[in-house]
Amino acid sequence: MHRISITRAWKRTARPIRIAACIAFLLSPLALPAQDETPGIAFSTLEPGGPLPAGWKNLPVVHGKAMTQYTLVRDGNTTVLQADADRSASALMHKGNIELTQTPVVAWRWKAEKPIEGADNRVGSKEDAPTRLVFTFDGDVSKLSIFARTSMAMAKRMGGQDLPYATLMYIWSTSAAQGSVIANPHTDRVQMIVVSGQPGDAGQWQTLRRNIVQDYEKVFHEPPGRITSYGLLTDTDNTGTTTRAWYGDVRFLPGP
């Protein structure tokens, strides 16, 4: 009976652990280039059609899947980042260089062309979003449950990298009300806060501002540790669809 129980538990957790291992590869600070001095990203200072800014890298979510294409384009009188996902998933990521005690607030702009048909961030097979802002955090793994620690250890063996202690995402979603908190279907160490996706949001630039420290404490019930990486993610790999979105400058500011 004990062996049967273990087998069933493994079948229930094997896929999430494989996915967690891919998340580890995506978000591991070791996979990222050297950091710049100033946190954030100012697309508006770059030339359309030029290379991606120094210190940022387009990283796959899962080996073998198509990559989302991130390009600098002209939007009116400024430069923005255009994201084109075609059954793809990859993130534009940077090593963490944010001092939360000084700049706990993130301010940014984004625009999604339209909702992703069939997407539902509460369901693993439908978990896509036209825009995401992603933060990963360090923390004391010994405080986690035995199950969480075991899953993280297995993910490290499979992916070769330590999982982030916690990941916080701000997402564009039509599957839940604005302000809702959605746990990733595969691991509760990834929490998503819906900040866009209400009627009228599609096709419109939105200017957003969040207090990362306050949001982290709300969803993980403890103060945040050091940010290890952050970036942007547009994905349609689960729904097998296409989408286009745009990102403006991302800035880090003093509170509240």
C-alpha positions in Angstrom: 0.0 0.0 0.0 2.8 2.4 0.9 4.5 1.7 -2.5 1.2 2.3 -4.3 0.7 5.6 -2.5 4.2 6.8 -3.5 3.7 5.8 -7.1 0.4 7.7 -7.3 2.0 10.7 -5.7 4.9 10.6 -8.2 2.5 10.5 -11.1 0.6 13.5 -9.8 3.8 15.5 -9.2 6.1 14.4 -12.0 4.7 16.7 -14.7 4.7 19.8 -12.4 8.3 19.0 -11.4 9.4 18.8 -15.0 7.8 22.1 -15.6 9.3 23.5 -12.5 12.7 22.4 -13.8 12.1 24.3 -16.9 11.1 27.3 -14.9 14.4 27.0 -13.0 16.3 27.0 -16.3 14.4 30.1 -17.4 14.7 32.1 -14.3 18.1 31.0 -12.9 20.4 33.9 -12.3 23.3 31.7 -13.5 21.7 31.7 -17.0 21.6 35.4 -17.2 24.3 37.9 -18.4 26.0 40.4 -16.1 23.7 43.1 -14.7 23.6 46.8 -15.6 24.1 49.4 -13.0 20.6 50.9 -13.2 17.5 48.6 -12.7 14.6 48.7 -15.1 14.5 49.1 -18.8 14.1 52.2 -21.0 13.0 51.0 -24.4 12.2 54.7 -25.3 15.9 55.5 -25.4 16.7 52.7 -28.0 16.5 52.7 -31.8 13.7 50.7 -33.5 15.0 47.6 -35.2 18.1 47.7 -33.0 19.5 44.9 -30.8 17.9 44.1 -27.4 19.3 46.1 -24.6 22.5 45.0 -22.9 22.0 42.7 -19.9 18.7 41.3 -21.2 18.4 37.9 -22.8 15.5 36.0 -24.5 15.3 32.6 -22.6 13.2 29.6 -23.4 10.6 28.4 -21.0 10.8 24.8 -22.2 13.5 23.3 -24.4 12.3 22.5 -27.9 9.4 25.0 -27.9 9.3 27.9 -30.2 10.6 31.2 -28.9 8.5 34.4 -28.6 10.1 37.1 -30.7 10.9 40.4 -29.0 11.7 43.4 -31.3 12.1 47.1 -30.8 9.5 49.1 -32.9 8.3 52.6 -33.3 5.1 53.6 -31.6 4.2 57.2 -32.2 7.1 59.2 -31.1 8.8 56.6 -29.0 10.3 53.1 -29.1 8.6 50.2 -27.4 9.2 46.4 -27.3 6.9 44.3 -29.5 6.3 40.7 -28.4 5.0 38.2 -31.0 4.1 34.7 -29.8 3.2 31.9 -32.2 2.6 28.8 -30.1 5.7 29.9 -28.3 7.0 30.7 -24.8 10.2 32.6 -23.9 10.9 35.5 -21.6 13.1 38.5 -21.9 15.0 38.4 -18.5 17.6 40.3 -16.5 19.6 39.4 -13.4 18.2 41.0 -10.3 19.7 44.4 -9.4 16.8 46.0 -7.5 17.1 47.2 -4.0 13.6 46.8 -2.6 14.3 48.8 0.5 14.9 51.8 -1.7 12.7 51.2 -4.7 9.8 48.8 -3.8 7.5 50.2 -6.5 7.5 49.1 -10.2 5.8 51.3 -12.8 5.4 50.2 -16.4 3.3 50.4 -19.6 2.0 47.6 -21.7 -0.6 46.9 -24.4 -2.2 43.6 -25.5 -3.7 43.4 -29.0 -6.5 41.1 -27.8 -7.2 38.4 -25.3 -5.8 34.9 -26.0 -8.6 32.7 -27.2 -9.1 29.8 -24.7 -6.6 31.0 -22.2 -7.3 30.4 -18.5 -4.5 31.0 -16.0 -6.1 28.7 -13.5 -5.7 25.6 -15.8 -2.3 24.2 -16.7 -3.2 23.3 -20.3 -4.5 26.8 -20.9 -2.1 28.9 -18.9 -1.0 31.6 -21.3 -1.0 35.4 -21.1 -0.3 38.2 -23.7 1.7 40.2 -21.2 3.5 39.3 -17.9 5.9 41.1 -15.6 8.0 38.4 -13.8 10.0 38.6 -10.5 11.9 35.8 -8.9 13.1 35.8 -5.3 15.6 34.2 -3.0 14.5 32.9 0.4 15.0 30.3 3.2 14.1 27.0 1.6 14.3 25.3 4.9 11.0 27.0 5.9 9.1 25.3 3.2 7.1 22.1 3.6 8.9 18.7 3.0 6.9 18.3 -0.2 8.0 21.7 -1.5 11.6 21.0 -0.6 11.5 17.6 -2.2 10.0 19.0 -5.4 12.6 21.7 -5.6 15.4 19.2 -5.1 14.0 16.9 -7.8 13.6 19.9 -10.1 17.3 20.8 -9.5 18.4 17.3 -10.4 16.3 17.4 -13.6 17.1 20.9 -14.6 20.6 21.4 -13.2 19.6 24.7 -11.5 18.1 25.7 -8.2 14.4 26.7 -8.4 13.6 30.3 -7.4 12.4 30.3 -3.8 9.3 32.2 -5.0 8.1 33.8 -8.3 5.6 36.8 -8.5 4.0 37.7 -11.7 1.7 40.5 -12.8 -0.4 39.3 -15.7 -3.0 40.3 -18.3 -5.8 37.8 -18.0 -9.5 37.5 -18.8 -10.0 34.3 -16.7 -10.2 36.1 -13.3 -11.2 39.6 -12.0 -8.7 42.4 -11.7 -6.8 42.1 -8.4 -7.3 38.3 -8.2 -4.4 36.1 -7.1 -3.9 32.9 -9.1 -1.5 30.2 -8.1 0.3 28.6 -10.9 -1.5 25.3 -11.6 1.8 23.3 -11.2 3.4 24.9 -8.2 2.2 27.4 -5.5 5.7 28.9 -5.4 4.6 30.8 -8.5 1.8 33.3 -7.8 0.1 35.6 -10.3 -1.8 38.9 -9.7 -4.2 39.9 -12.4 -3.7 43.6 -13.2 -5.2 43.8 -16.8 -7.7 42.1 -19.0 -10.9 43.7 -18.2 -13.4 44.8 -21.0 -11.9 47.7 -22.9 -8.3 46.9 -22.0 -7.4 45.2 -25.3 -5.7 47.5 -27.8 -5.1 50.2 -25.2 -1.9 51.3 -23.6 -2.2 50.9 -19.8 0.0 52.6 -17.3 0.4 50.5 -14.2 2.1 50.8 -10.8 2.5 48.1 -8.1 4.3 47.9 -4.7 6.3 44.7 -5.1 6.9 44.3 -1.3 3.3 44.7 -0.4 2.1 42.3 -3.1 4.7 39.7 -2.2 3.7 39.9 1.5 0.1 39.5 0.5 0.5 36.3 -1.6 3.4 34.6 0.2 2.6 35.8 3.8 6.2 36.9 4.6 8.6 39.7 3.6 10.3 39.2 0.3 13.9 38.2 0.0 16.4 39.4 -2.6 15.1 39.7 -6.2 17.2 37.3 -8.3 15.8 38.1 -11.7 13.0 39.9 -13.4 11.6 40.4 -16.9 8.8 40.2 -19.4 7.0 37.2 -20.7 4.4 36.7 -23.6 3.4 33.1 -24.2 0.9 31.1 -26.2 2.5 27.6 -26.1 -0.4 26.0 -24.1 -3.3 27.3 -26.1 -1.4 26.9 -29.4 -2.5 30.3 -30.6 -0.8 33.6 -31.7 -0.8 37.0 -29.9 1.0 40.3 -30.1 1.7 42.7 -27.3 3.9 45.8 -26.6 5.8 46.8 -23.5 6.9 50.4 -22.6 9.6 51.4 -20.1 9.8 49.6 -16.8 11.0 51.8 -13.8 11.6 51.1 -10.1 10.6 53.9 -7.7 10.5 54.7 -4.0 7.3 53.8 -2.1 4.6 53.7 -1.1 
